[in-house]
Amino acid sequence: MANSKQSAKRARQAEVRRQHNVALRSRMRTAVKAVLKAIQEGSADAAGSAYKAAVPMIDTMVNKGLVHKNKAARAKSRLNARVKSVGN
C-alpha cells in the first residue's frame, strides 16, 4: 500500500503502463501466431505477408523495451526459416 501521495501516483502510473505493455505484447504474439497459422495451412503467400507484417511489430516491441533484441532476432530468424520451408 502506498504511504505517500507520490508513491500512490507512481503505483497508478505503473499499473497503467503494465496494462499497456500487456496489450502491446499480446498484439505482437498474435502477429506471430498469424504467421504460424499461415505456415500450418501451407500457404506460402499468406505466410510471407503475415511474416512481413509481424517483423515491424516485433522490432517495435524491441524499441519499446518489451522484448530483448536477441530474443526478437531469434524469433524473426526462426519464423523466416519456417516461412521459407513452406515454399518448398
Backbone as CSV, one residue per row, in Angstrom:
resi,resn,N_x,N_y,N_z,CA_x,CA_y,CA_z,C_x,C_y,C_z
1,MET,0.842,-1.185,0.000,0.000,0.000,0.000,0.881,1.240,0.000
2,ALA,0.465,2.227,-0.780,1.241,3.455,-0.897,1.144,4.277,0.390
3,ASN,2.291,4.800,0.816,2.341,5.559,2.059,2.358,7.062,1.839
4,SER,2.510,7.500,0.609,2.535,8.928,0.336,1.802,9.197,-0.973
5,LYS,1.514,10.477,-1.215,0.837,10.832,-2.464,1.705,10.458,-3.661
6,GLN,3.004,10.673,-3.511,3.923,10.372,-4.610,3.928,8.877,-4.932
7,SER,4.009,8.052,-3.892,4.050,6.614,-4.147,2.706,6.096,-4.657
8,ALA,1.614,6.742,-4.244,0.299,6.358,-4.764,0.213,6.660,-6.254
9,LYS,0.709,7.816,-6.649,0.694,8.177,-8.064,1.582,7.239,-8.869
10,ARG,2.763,6.925,-8.345,3.664,6.012,-9.044,3.001,4.647,-9.215
11,ALA,2.262,4.204,-8.217,1.571,2.918,-8.307,0.498,2.961,-9.394
12,ARG,-0.230,4.076,-9.479,-1.246,4.221,-10.532,-0.595,4.200,-11.912
13,GLN,0.489,4.961,-12.053,1.172,5.026,-13.339,1.738,3.664,-13.735
14,ALA,2.277,2.957,-12.767,2.853,1.643,-13.050,1.779,0.685,-13.541
15,GLU,0.600,0.742,-12.964,-0.488,-0.148,-13.375,-0.962,0.182,-14.784
16,VAL,-1.064,1.471,-15.110,-1.478,1.870,-16.457,-0.442,1.395,-17.476
17,ARG,0.833,1.581,-17.154,1.890,1.158,-18.078,1.934,-0.357,-18.211
18,ARG,1.685,-1.061,-17.113,1.681,-2.525,-17.156,0.590,-3.016,-18.101
19,GLN,-0.607,-2.445,-17.966,-1.709,-2.862,-18.832,-1.420,-2.536,-20.290
20,HIS,-0.795,-1.393,-20.543,-0.432,-1.011,-21.902,0.591,-1.986,-22.473
21,ASN,1.585,-2.345,-21.658,2.615,-3.280,-22.106,2.025,-4.662,-22.372
22,VAL,1.085,-5.084,-21.543,0.424,-6.377,-21.750,-0.291,-6.379,-23.095
23,ALA,-0.970,-5.286,-23.415,-1.699,-5.195,-24.678,-0.733,-5.240,-25.861
24,LEU,0.376,-4.513,-25.756,1.358,-4.498,-26.848,1.987,-5.871,-27.039
25,ARG,2.338,-6.519,-25.933,2.948,-7.845,-26.011,1.973,-8.846,-26.618
26,SER,0.704,-8.720,-26.250,-0.327,-9.604,-26.792,-0.481,-9.393,-28.295
27,ARG,-0.437,-8.136,-28.732,-0.552,-7.820,-30.153,0.604,-8.449,-30.937
28,MET,1.799,-8.393,-30.362,2.957,-8.988,-31.013,2.804,-10.506,-31.107
29,ARG,2.379,-11.129,-30.033,2.211,-12.580,-30.029,1.135,-13.015,-31.018
30,THR,0.087,-12.215,-31.146,-0.966,-12.522,-32.107,-0.421,-12.470,-33.530
31,ALA,0.443,-11.514,-33.807,1.043,-11.408,-35.144,1.910,-12.627,-35.432
32,VAL,2.657,-13.080,-34.430,3.496,-14.265,-34.606,2.620,-15.493,-34.836
33,LYS,1.523,-15.591,-34.095,0.617,-16.729,-34.263,-0.032,-16.724,-35.639
34,ALA,-0.270,-15.549,-36.202,-0.832,-15.467,-37.552,0.143,-16.053,-38.566
35,VAL,1.440,-15.805,-38.368,2.449,-16.384,-39.253,2.443,-17.902,-39.112
36,LEU,2.429,-18.380,-37.873,2.449,-19.817,-37.635,1.205,-20.496,-38.207
37,LYS,0.072,-19.834,-38.113,-1.166,-20.397,-38.662,-1.089,-20.497,-40.178
38,ALA,-0.553,-19.462,-40.827,-0.408,-19.486,-42.277,0.567,-20.583,-42.702
39,ILE,1.616,-20.786,-41.921,2.575,-21.857,-42.208,1.886,-23.210,-42.066
40,GLN,1.086,-23.351,-41.020,0.370,-24.609,-40.761,-0.565,-24.956,-41.914
41,GLU,-1.187,-23.928,-42.487,-2.112,-24.151,-43.595,-1.366,-24.431,-44.899
42,GLY,-0.072,-24.141,-44.935,0.723,-24.431,-46.113,0.661,-23.361,-47.185
43,SER,0.152,-22.201,-46.854,0.046,-21.119,-47.823,1.300,-20.245,-47.761
44,ALA,2.127,-20.350,-48.800,3.391,-19.606,-48.806,3.156,-18.102,-48.912
45,ASP,2.174,-17.705,-49.737,1.903,-16.276,-49.900,1.374,-15.654,-48.607
46,ALA,0.430,-16.345,-47.970,-0.132,-15.838,-46.719,0.925,-15.802,-45.625
47,ALA,1.770,-16.822,-45.584,2.824,-16.865,-44.572,3.815,-15.726,-44.783
48,GLY,4.166,-15.463,-46.034,5.103,-14.380,-46.324,4.547,-13.024,-45.964
49,SER,3.272,-12.789,-46.292,2.671,-11.493,-45.969,2.483,-11.335,-44.462
50,ALA,2.128,-12.424,-43.786,1.980,-12.363,-42.328,3.336,-12.113,-41.679
51,TYR,4.382,-12.714,-42.225,5.732,-12.502,-41.693,6.158,-11.051,-41.875
52,LYS,5.861,-10.489,-43.053,6.218,-9.095,-43.310,5.461,-8.138,-42.399
53,ALA,4.277,-8.536,-41.950,3.516,-7.709,-41.007,4.028,-7.882,-39.579
54,ALA,4.521,-9.083,-39.259,4.948,-9.378,-37.893,6.316,-8.771,-37.566
55,VAL,7.214,-8.713,-38.551,8.580,-8.249,-38.283,8.613,-6.812,-37.758
56,PRO,7.919,-5.848,-38.382,7.956,-4.492,-37.824,7.355,-4.417,-36.425
57,MET,6.353,-5.264,-36.171,5.742,-5.261,-34.846,6.727,-5.779,-33.795
58,ILE,7.464,-6.824,-34.137,8.476,-7.348,-33.213,9.554,-6.298,-32.969
59,ASP,9.993,-5.635,-34.043,11.027,-4.599,-33.899,10.538,-3.434,-33.044
60,THR,9.269,-3.096,-33.187,8.700,-2.013,-32.379,8.741,-2.370,-30.896
61,MET,8.445,-3.620,-30.574,8.458,-4.042,-29.174,9.875,-4.026,-28.605
62,VAL,10.864,-4.257,-29.460,12.254,-4.145,-29.009,12.559,-2.694,-28.663
63,ASN,12.137,-1.779,-29.541,12.398,-0.363,-29.300,11.689,0.147,-28.060
64,LYS,10.554,-0.448,-27.726,9.818,-0.042,-26.533,10.336,-0.727,-25.270
65,GLY,11.260,-1.658,-25.436,11.863,-2.326,-24.289,11.051,-3.483,-23.747
66,LEU,10.094,-3.985,-24.510,9.255,-5.086,-24.035,9.873,-6.450,-24.319
67,VAL,10.746,-6.485,-25.327,11.390,-7.734,-25.716,12.865,-7.437,-25.924
68,HIS,13.721,-8.347,-25.487,15.158,-8.169,-25.694,15.483,-8.333,-27.171
69,LYS,16.468,-7.581,-27.638,16.780,-7.592,-29.068,17.227,-8.966,-29.541
70,ASN,17.922,-9.713,-28.702,18.361,-11.048,-29.112,17.185,-12.009,-29.228
71,LYS,16.227,-11.876,-28.339,15.041,-12.730,-28.413,14.251,-12.414,-29.682
72,ALA,14.150,-11.135,-30.007,13.425,-10.731,-31.209,14.146,-11.252,-32.452
73,ALA,15.458,-11.136,-32.482,16.228,-11.614,-33.630,16.073,-13.118,-33.781
74,ARG,16.089,-13.827,-32.683,15.919,-15.280,-32.713,14.535,-15.654,-33.233
75,ALA,13.516,-14.953,-32.767,12.145,-15.230,-33.197,11.979,-14.948,-34.686
76,LYS,12.516,-13.819,-35.149,12.413,-13.477,-36.575,13.151,-14.496,-37.432
77,SER,14.324,-14.918,-36.984,15.107,-15.883,-37.739,14.381,-17.212,-37.854
78,ARG,13.813,-17.673,-36.761,13.107,-18.953,-36.772,11.839,-18.868,-37.613
79,LEU,11.117,-17.761,-37.501,9.912,-17.590,-38.314,10.276,-17.554,-39.798
80,ASN,11.329,-16.829,-40.138,11.742,-16.711,-41.529,12.132,-18.071,-42.093
81,ALA,12.839,-18.867,-41.311,13.233,-20.201,-41.766,12.007,-21.059,-42.026
82,ARG,11.005,-20.946,-41.156,9.795,-21.745,-41.339,8.987,-21.264,-42.526
83,VAL,8.963,-19.932,-42.757,8.237,-19.392,-43.914,8.900,-19.877,-45.196
84,LYS,10.231,-19.871,-45.218,10.943,-20.324,-46.418,10.717,-21.805,-46.674
85,SER,10.573,-22.592,-45.627,10.373,-24.034,-45.804,8.988,-24.354,-46.365
86,VAL,8.037,-23.445,-46.222,6.682,-23.682,-46.757,6.708,-23.669,-48.276
87,GLY,7.528,-22.833,-48.854,7.601,-22.722,-50.308,8.137,-23.971,-50.974
88,ASN,8.888,-24.792,-50.236,9.498,-25.985,-50.841,8.594,-27.173,-50.861
